[in-house]
Amino acid sequence: MKLATTPLSILDLATYPQGGTVAQAFETSLALAQAAERWGYRRYWVAEHHNLEGVGSSATVVLMAHVAGHTKSIRVGSGGIMLPNHAPLVVAEQVGTLETLFPGRIDLGLGRAPGTDPLTMRALRRGGRGEEFDVQVAELLSYFAPEQPGQAVKAIPGAGVDVPVWILGSSTWSAHFCAAIGRPYAFASHFAPGDLLEALDIYRREFKPSTHLDKPHVMVGVPALAAETDERAEFLATSMYQRFLGIIRNDRRPLPPPVEDMDAIWSPGERYAVAERMALMVVGGPARVATGLEEILRVTQADELIIVSDAYERADRLRSYELIAQAKAEATP
């Protein structure tokens, strides 16, 4: 695979840094989506998370509508909606509404994780039907099917709406499931790369063509930070390292400012743990970033890459995505 011919997309959590606000996060997300459209990114996906300081993307569909309403051509999707938190009928109605408002531009990525901690999970699932993910997905897909005579429960809008449905995953279970139903597969290797290659192999070997997809299609999540120079990028990337360190320490806070020396913050074991979770991290100036993305494509043979890039300052974050787009545009076909 070649970077020049591989579509790039953006995964956004509507993040805000220490001292920032959710309102500022939404302003940044919209500015990023509009710029991404100009820079040639294919998709702009929003990830569902709850009760996480520094993350504002809890009302995923609402944010998708806001972004789609202020852009013209970029595909807008969920990366993903955590289906166990929702009634499948409601998801079908909401996404059916989006596709009706913005025809041909909406993607639906589905995940089975709660996107939060156990206490918040219980608050989200007060109705608690306890159904398995595959059962919920089947119900959701049934609401998108053409309306049947005598059908008692219909998604209005939603029935007969053609929305690409992706399965998201960070494990081999999701690979087996996605292959069985013949849908495109997005792997969350931007934070959980451990099972990436095994999962992709399972998905491709077991894939069963469907009316929606005739061959396997893979998108790989990549954490990345680009800047004008390698040194500047390495400095800015320490904000992302600190956020993952906070996850490991169970001390989740908004994105902190970059630091000159991470060794003054983490222990050797913590450094290893962060490196393990961010094994695909690409950091550097345009040339180094291009080389890193090319290597990921070579190893994974991904059909698309979806980039997660964050920085303490809004200008640095937008510039990172711009430089990544430039690296793709300047890559050898």
Secondary structure as UniProt FT lines:
FT   HELIX           3..5
FT   STRAND          8..12
FT   TURN            18..19
FT   HELIX           22..39
FT   STRAND          43..46
FT   TURN            53..54
FT   HELIX           60..69
FT   STRAND          75..82
FT   HELIX           83..85
FT   HELIX           88..101
FT   TURN            103..104
FT   STRAND          106..111
FT   HELIX           118..124
FT   TURN            125..127
FT   HELIX           133..144
FT   TURN            149..150
FT   TURN            156..160
FT   STRAND          165..169
FT   HELIX           172..181
FT   STRAND          185..187
FT   TURN            189..191
FT   TURN            194..195
FT   HELIX           196..206
FT   STRAND          218..226
FT   HELIX           230..236
FT   HELIX           238..248
FT   TURN            249..250
FT   HELIX           262..264
FT   HELIX           268..277
FT   TURN            278..280
FT   STRAND          282..284
FT   HELIX           286..300
FT   STRAND          304..308
FT   HELIX           314..330
//
